[in-house]
C-alpha cells in the first residue's frame, strides 16, 4: 500500500479559470461569471445572458444578432460562481420574459 505525502490536491486546482466547455469542471466558489440584461429604448429587457467575458460577449452579440441595434442600455451584475450566475440568469429570464430569449419565443408567437 502506498502512502500519500503532503496535502492532497483537488482536481479543481488545475482549473483556475473554469472551463466553458465543461461547466461542471468549474472550481467551486470561483466567482468569475456575470449576468447581464440588455434593454431597448423603452426600458424593456430584451435579452438576459450569463458570461465570463462581458466585453467579448457584447461584441459577439453586435456582430451575430440582428436585434443588437435595438439595445439602448446594458446592465450587469456579478461576479458570481457559475451555479449562482446561472440561477440568477434563469430567475431574471422568468421575470422579464425577454423577447429574444429562445425559451419564450414560441410562446409569444402562439399567444
C-alpha positions as semicolon CSV with decimal commas, in nm:
position;residue;x (nm);y (nm);z (nm)
1;X;0,000;0,000;0,000
2;X;0,142;0,337;-0,099
3;X;0,136;0,638;0,129
4;X;0,034;0,983;0,022
5;X;0,282;1,252;0,102
6;X;0,185;1,615;0,160
7;X;-0,159;1,765;0,128
8;X;-0,393;1,606;-0,122
9;X;-0,461;1,843;-0,409
10;X;-0,805;1,867;-0,557
11;X;-0,851;1,842;-0,934
12;X;-1,010;2,188;-0,916
13;X;-0,670;2,341;-0,852
14;X;-0,592;2,253;-1,214
15;X;-0,892;2,457;-1,339
16;X;-0,823;2,806;-1,202
17;X;-1,039;2,993;-1,453
18;X;-1,316;2,742;-1,506
19;X;-1,394;2,556;-1,822
20;X;-1,663;2,690;-2,059
21;X;-1,697;2,363;-2,250
22;X;-1,741;2,164;-1,929
23;X;-1,913;2,391;-1,676
24;X;-1,932;2,108;-1,423
25;X;-1,549;2,131;-1,403
26;X;-1,552;2,488;-1,277
27;X;-1,375;2,527;-0,946
28;X;-1,625;2,557;-0,659
29;X;-1,656;2,911;-0,529
30;X;-1,471;3,070;-0,821
31;X;-1,652;3,399;-0,884
32;X;-1,590;3,481;-1,248
33;X;-1,936;3,482;-1,409
34;X;-2,158;3,782;-1,475
35;X;-2,527;3,812;-1,555
36;X;-2,625;4,086;-1,797
37;X;-2,951;4,240;-1,910
38;X;-2,995;4,420;-2,241
39;X;-3,286;4,665;-2,273
40;X;-3,442;4,860;-2,557
41;X;-3,513;5,234;-2,560
42;X;-3,838;5,194;-2,364
43;X;-3,650;5,008;-2,088
44;X;-3,798;4,667;-2,172
45;X;-3,546;4,388;-2,112
46;X;-3,498;4,214;-2,446
47;X;-3,222;3,969;-2,352
48;X;-3,068;3,819;-2,038
49;X;-2,743;3,626;-2,050
50;X;-2,456;3,483;-1,848
51;X;-2,088;3,509;-1,939
52;X;-1,733;3,508;-1,807
53;X;-1,625;3,778;-2,051
54;X;-1,887;4,055;-2,086
55;X;-1,690;4,263;-2,338
56;X;-1,636;3,971;-2,574
57;X;-1,995;3,855;-2,536
58;X;-2,128;4,200;-2,628
59;X;-1,900;4,206;-2,935
60;X;-2,040;3,865;-3,032
61;X;-2,398;3,991;-2,995
62;X;-2,326;4,303;-3,200
63;X;-2,181;4,102;-3,488
64;X;-2,414;3,800;-3,487
65;X;-2,757;3,911;-3,359
66;X;-2,986;4,112;-3,584
67;X;-3,157;4,258;-3,275
68;X;-2,838;4,415;-3,137
69;X;-2,931;4,753;-3,290
70;X;-3,233;4,762;-3,055
71;X;-3,012;4,762;-2,744
72;X;-3,021;5,103;-2,574
73;X;-2,883;5,005;-2,232
74;X;-2,686;4,727;-2,067
75;X;-2,682;4,627;-1,701
76;X;-2,451;4,374;-1,543
77;X;-2,436;4,207;-1,202
78;X;-2,168;3,987;-1,056
79;X;-1,924;3,832;-1,030
80;X;-2,080;3,507;-0,913
81;X;-1,978;3,146;-0,917
82;X;-2,117;2,956;-1,217
83;X;-2,417;2,788;-1,048
84;X;-2,526;3,113;-0,883
85;X;-2,493;3,310;-1,207
86;X;-2,700;3,053;-1,399
87;X;-2,968;3,055;-1,128
88;X;-2,988;3,436;-1,135
89;X;-2,995;3,434;-1,516
90;X;-3,289;3,191;-1,516
91;X;-3,476;3,391;-1,249
92;X;-3,432;3,713;-1,447
93;X;-3,541;3,541;-1,767
94;X;-3,853;3,413;-1,594
95;X;-3,923;3,758;-1,450
96;X;-3,868;3,964;-1,767
97;X;-3,953;3,707;-2,038
98;X;-3,715;3,878;-2,285
99;X;-3,843;3,872;-2,642
100;X;-3,514;3,743;-2,783
101;X;-3,478;3,456;-2,538
102;X;-3,533;3,126;-2,721
103;X;-3,727;2,987;-2,423
104;X;-4,005;3,242;-2,473
105;X;-4,008;3,298;-2,848
106;X;-4,253;3,015;-2,927
107;X;-4,499;3,123;-2,658
108;X;-4,505;3,480;-2,796
109;X;-4,580;3,360;-3,148
110;X;-4,873;3,145;-3,039
111;X;-5,001;3,368;-2,759
